[in-house]
Amino acid sequence: MPTKNTDEAAALIVKLYKKTFEGKRNGPYKITRDQLRRLAGRKNLQNTIVYEISAIISDDGLFLIDNDDEFYIVHIDVLDQYRNVPDEIIDDLL
């Protein structure tokens, strides 16, 4: 398996985001650690490679979430939909 540079691997991650599969035209998806390793053309997927890919895809508004054996790729707009915690709630917890 030919080793790809992180720009090439990131381009494939972005391409997957835009690709139709599982009945959806495009959008967020999850990918296993092994699948990402294969996309990156690596025998071992080191954290530094994951961080570099994550930084590159952020230019396209995508965010890579590491969840041990799999990764979630979402658009930053999805994260904007989460609710904000008011300071009062934090104060109550403390």
Secondary structure, DSSP 8 states (H G I E B T S, - for coil): -----HHHHHHHHHHHHHS-BTTBSS--EEEEHHHHHHHTT-SS--HHHHHHHHHHHHTTTEEEEEETTEEEEEEHHHHHTS----HHHHHHH-
